[in-house]
Amino acid sequence: MRVDKFLWCVRYFKTRSIATNACKTGKIKIEGENAKPSKEVFPGDKLKIRKNQVNYELEVIDLPKSRLGAKLVNLYVLDTTPKEAFEHKELLKYSKDYYRKKGTGRPTKKDRRDIDDWFDNVDTSGDDN
C-alpha cells in the first residue's frame, strides 16, 4: 500500500492530498529515509512523521483495506512516540502565549517601547559587575 494512502487510512492525515504533500516536503520517513508518496509500506516498517511540531514514531502492524474508524487504528499501527515529544509541544504552546494575548493585534509603538524597556532592564539586572 502507498505510504500516503496508508497514513490517510489510519487517520494521521485528514485527506490524502495532505498526506501526499507531507511526503513531498520530507516530513515522512520510512526506516530513516525520506519517503515519496508512492513508496510502498509493508508490515514491520517503522515510520517517522513530523506533524504539528511533534515527531511521531509508528510501526506498521498490518495494512488496512480502506479508511478505518478511530477505534480500529490500534490494530494496524503501533505508536512508539516518546512522551517527551508531546511535553515539548506543550512547552511551545506556553511560550507563545507568554508574550501577547491572542486577538490583541500588533503591538503599538508604546507597547513596543515598553517591551524594549523591559528587556533592557532584565539584561542589566542580571549583571554582577
JODA-V744774 format. One record per run of one state. SS is the DSSP state (@ for helix, = for strand, . for the rest). FROM is the first residue (numbers start at 1). LEN is the number of residues. Records with the same first field share a line. If there is no record, write none. Layout:
SS: FROM-LEN, FROM-LEN
This chain:
.: 1-1, 10-6, 25-3, 31-2, 35-5, 41-5, 52-2, 61-9, 76-1, 80-3, 100-9, 126-4
=: 2-1, 28-3, 33-2, 40-1, 46-6, 54-7, 77-3
@: 3-7, 16-9, 70-6, 83-17, 109-17
